[in-house]
Amino acid sequence: MSFLTVTGICTQVNGELVLKGIDFVQEKHQQIAIVGASGSGKSTLLKIVAGLLQTDEGEVRFEGNRVKGPLERLLPGEPGIAYLSQHYELRLNYRVEEVLEYANKMTEEEADELYSICRISHLMKRRTDELSGGEKQRVAMARLLIGNPRLFLLDEPFSNLDYSHKQILKTVIKEIGEKLDLTCLLVSHDPQDTLSWADEILVVKDGLIVQRGTPFEVYNHPVDEYTAGLFGPYNLVAPNVLEQTGDRKIFIRPENLQFGYKAGIKGLVEEVNYMGNAYEIGVKVPGGSVLIRTTDLIAIPKKGNTVYLGIKPDTIWHL
């Protein structure tokens, strides 16, 4: 028996078919990210898994039991599943410790470990209206987790966070799975945030899963340009541009092209952009142009320089 099974989910919202037959399985301790452009149906799917939205067709089974929708329960939501909304809310003018005590089903030792993982131990005496957005989110997360769920759903957890709070939250979510033995299902419209965390990524487009695989597979071997573009810059060129043969276009990430020394594909530097920890360099080659990303911050060519390009072994993918 699988931990979570989603079968044939089809759902309309305001008369529009948003999900068109979604199927996937999640095993216990498997961390899955659902990614896609805004409006692709990700959040709708997550709410159906949580039992907060009624599906028109198909079913969700959690630990073998069918997840009931809000039309079938007096209080919406499936026992054992916690759902962190994009619009998490905390009661105002309450101390953090008061908010958490209300939902606590853990021992004191377990709760203290959770607060430490969520990076909120130092906030207990603070009022909720004195917290930053990132702090409020982590308190809201702890309030859900203190109820001892077995599946944790996170809807766009990285939205509207600055870099610092986003990095803290990434660490928190990773430690939740590792230290609390919790299975997570996460939705994000910025897939790069999920690459270092997920065991499997489901790519959703227009209500359908168009690709599923490991982070390495979906990043380096996308099924189409939509999936390729979700994960950052890429090159998609005719084979002759990279001195290859065949009829299908070649896909290659910018970091998998490299500069050689008077050997390789000859090109002319058109553009040089500093990205902080790397440079992105546009190069015109016979038949087209390519983008190279290099972390060699010393030997950077200048605009107008002649360069020679090489391809890192086994990094070409055909689309």
N, C-alpha and C positions, 0 to 999 in steps of 0.2 A: 504494500500500500504506500503510495506516494504521500508526502507531507502536504502538498498543495497541488491540486489538479484543476486546470481551467479548460473547459471544453465547449467549443462552438458558440462563444459569446457574440451575440449580435444585439446592438442596442441603438435605439433612436433617441435623439435629444432635439426637442422642438421640431419634430417632423423630419429631421435629417439623420440618415444612417451614419452613426459615428464609429461604431465597431462592427466589423463585417465578417466575423468568424474567427475569433481568437482562440488558439489552443496552445497551452504550454504546461509543463510540469516543473515543480520546484521541490527538491529534496531537502530534508532537514539539514541545517548548517550550510546550505548552498546560498550564497549571496548573489542575488540577481538584480540587474539594473534594466529598466525599461526606458529607452531613449527615443527621441524623435523631435521633429519640429513642433512649434506651438500649433495646437489644433489637430494634432494627429490622433488624439484619442487616449493618450497615456493616462491622464488623471481620471478620466471616466472609467477606464479599466480598473484602476487602483481602488476607486470607490465601490465598484461592484465586488471586487475581492474582499473588501472590508465589510460588505453587507450594508453599505450606506446608500446604494443605488440599485434599483430593480433592473435586472436584465430582461430583455424581450425574448431572447432565445439562449439556449445553452445553460450551463451550470458551473458553479465553483464548488469544489469539495476540499474541505480542510480537515486533515487527519481522518479522512473517510466519511465525514459528515457533510451534507449539503449546506452551503452557506445560504441563509435566508435573507431576502431583501427587506427593505423597510415596510413594504406592504404586508409582510408576513410576521412582523414583530411589533410589539407595543413600543419597545425602545430599540431603535436601529443599531446595528453593530453585532458582530459575531464574537462570542466569548472566546478568549484566547488570542484574538487579533487586536492589535493596537494600531491606530491610524493617526499619523501626525499630519495635519492639514497645512497647506500653504498659509492659511489664515488662523494660525494657532492663537488662542486667547487665554489670558490669565485674569483672574479676579483682581480688580484694582484695590489698592490700599490694604492689601494683606501682606504679611511677611512671607517670604519664600517658604520657611519652615511650616507655616500654617497651611499653605497651599498643598504642600507635599504630605503632610500628616493626614489630610482628609482622604487620600487615596491609597495610603500605605498598606500593602499586604506582605511586606518583607520584615525580616528580623532587623534589629538595629545594625548589626554587623553588615548584613546584605545591603541595607539602605545606604550606609556610609560608603561602601564600595561603589555603589551606583552614583552617588553624588560626586565622588572623586573622579570616576570615569567621565561624567558629564561636565566636569570642571565647574561645579557650582557650590562646592563645600564652603567657600568663603562668602557666599551670598545669602546664607540662611537668615540672617537678621535684617536683611534689606527688604524694603517694600517693593512690590512688583512694579509700581510706577516709577521706581528709581533705577530700573535696569535698562541696559542697552538692548537693541533689537536682538543681537546675537545671544545675550544672556537670557532674555525672555524665551527664546527658542529652546535653549538647552534646559531651562527649568520646565518648559512645557513637555519636552521629551522625557525628562526624569519623572514627571507626574504620570505619564502614560506607562513608563517602564516599571514604576514602583508597584503596579498592579500585577506584575509577573506574567505578561503575555508570552506566547510562544512564537508568534509571528509579528514582526514590526514592519508596518508600511510607512514609507516616508514620501510625501508628495512635494517635489521640488524643494528639498531642504536647503539648497545652496542659493536660492533666489534672494536677491536684495541684501546680500551680505558683502561686506568689504573683504579684502584679501585676507586680513588677519583672522577675522571671525570664521571665514570659510575654511582656512587651514585648521583651526581648532576643531570645527565641526567634523571635518574629514577624519581627524584623529579619533574623535569621540565615536563616530559611527563604526570605524574599524574596530575599536576596542570593545564596543557593545557586542559585536559578534564573537570576538576572540575570548573575552573575559567573562561575559554573561551567558555564553552558550546560546545566543539568540540568532534566529534566522531572520534576515531582512530582505524586503522587496522595495526597491527605490526607484522613483520616477525622476527623470531630469531632462530638461531641454538643452543642457550643455553637456554633451556626452564625455568631453575630456575630463570632467570631474569624476567620472565613474571608472576610468581605465585602471587606476591603481587599486581599486577596491573590489570590483565585481569578479565573481567566478564565471558568470555568464552574462552576456548582454543581449537583450531583445530589441531589435530596431523596428519601430512602428512608423508606418506611413499610411495616411488616409484610412486608418482603422484596420490595417492589416499588418501582421508581422512579416517583414520582408527579408529579415536575416536574423539568425541567432548564432551565437558562437562565443568563444573566449574573447577577452579584450584584444589579444594579439590577432586573432582571426578577423574580427570586424574592422580593426584599424588598418591592417596590412592587406587584407583580401576582401574588400567590400564587394557586394553584389552589384552595386550601381553607383552613379554619381551622387545621388541623394545621400546614401550611407557614407560615401567617401567624404562629402562636404561636412557632415555632422562632426567629424573628428578632426577637422583642421585643414590647413593648406595641402594641396596635392597637385601632381602633374598628370595630365591625361593627354597623351600625344600619339601621333601616328608612329608606327615602328621605325620608319626611316629617320625620324628626328633623333633617336638614340642609337642609330646604326644597328637596328634589329630587323628581323624579317617577320613576315606574317601579315594577316589581314586585320586582326583585332587591335584596337588601341591599347597602348601601354599605360598602366597606372603605376605611379611610383611616388612615395612621399619625398618631400624636399630633402630630408636628412639622409636619405639613402642615395643621393648623388653627392659626389665628392670631387674636389679639385686634385688634378694630377700635375706632374711636372713634364711638360712638353710631350705628353702622350695622352691619347684618348680623343674625345670628341672636342673639336676646336670650336670656341665660341667667343662672343664679345659681351662684356659686362654692360648691361643697360641700366641697372638700378642696384643700389646698395642701401639696405635699411637696417639700422641697429635695433635689436629687439630686447636688449638687456643682457640676457645670458647667451645670446646667439646673434648672428647676422642672417638676414634673408636677402639673397642676391639673385636678381633676375638676369638671365644670360640668354642672348640670342644665338641660336645654333642653326646650321643649315636645315631649312624646312620648318622652323618654328622657334618657340622660346620655352625655357624651363625655369623653375624656381629651385634654388639650392638653399638649404639651411645648414649653417656650419657653426660649431662652437669653438672653432679655432680662432680666437679673438686677436691673434697676432698677425698671421699671414692672410690679411683680408685684401682682396683685389679692389681696385678703384674703378669707378665708372669710366668706360672706354678702354680698359685693359683687355688684352687677349688672354684667354684662359683655356685649359684643357679639362674636360670632365670625365670622370669614371663612374661606374655603377657598382655599388656594394653588392657582393655576391648574393644570389637568391632573393633579391628584393623586388624583382619585376613581377607584376601581376597584370593579367589581360582582362579587359572589360569589353 
